[in-house]
Amino acid sequence: MALQAVTFKIRALTSLVFVAVMLTGLVWNIWSFFILFSIIHFGCWFEYQKLIAKIDPVYESISPFQKYGVMIAGWCVMMYLSRPGFAGDWGNAGLHNMGLFGGLLFLFILPVAEILYSRKIYIRNLCYSALGLVYISLSLGLLLNLRTFYPGTALETINKILVLMIILSLWVNDTMAYLVGSLIGKTPLTKISPKKTWEGTIGGFIFSILALGGLGYFLSSGYDIKPVIQWMVVAAIASVVGTIGDLIQSKLKRLAQVKDSGHIMPGHGGFLDRFDSLLFATPFIWLYIVMFA
């Protein structure tokens, strides 16, 4: 796959804008993080529903109550997964309780509204909506959970570094896989995504691990090898599982017969195109951090 200068220039310029917006949302404060990923959450949901409707025409019959209600219900899942104290001392629980009560409310209202409005429930549509809750809402909720490990304390900086490192590992993997694959890639990785090569995939994997290992060494001032190993493991999980998530998204787009899931970023596509790796990798990274880190 030859390196296309025009394509690379467009991707590079939009990446700079993307990085600036992401960094602002990630590091400014905890509210900017919540707002940023709330926007990402709804953007991913709109694109997901469009893809599913193209793949299975039955989903076009989804009622407005289910279409928008499941998005809001997913947003409640996000809020519920935030740690108590995330949004201040609102009954010592903040958005955590708001997500719980909002989720229970929608759990009651949605089925009733669906029956009254459409008088017919398609099980396939319910399954697609449930899949979206796991794929999008649960994943971003777990990311919010990681961001709120130590709310309102001096240790909150660790939250920022953790999320930044996860996103950085995915970004390095994606960028270096593209560059290495463009320069020396010859062996196709899979028919699902013909432009991906084994050389690029391995290159992205190696560079991602080296980048996070180096940053881990810098952050620990070289006195403790444990953080270095942990960051390298996070990078390895992110690279492998993130690549699988990217391939799954490519398969969905092939089934829907579209090139991109959306068009918010020239050269990068839509929300799902940009965050497919993060959505798939976050639950696995969360499990590793909670169980072993």
Beta strands, then each sheet from edge to edge (+ up, - down):
end
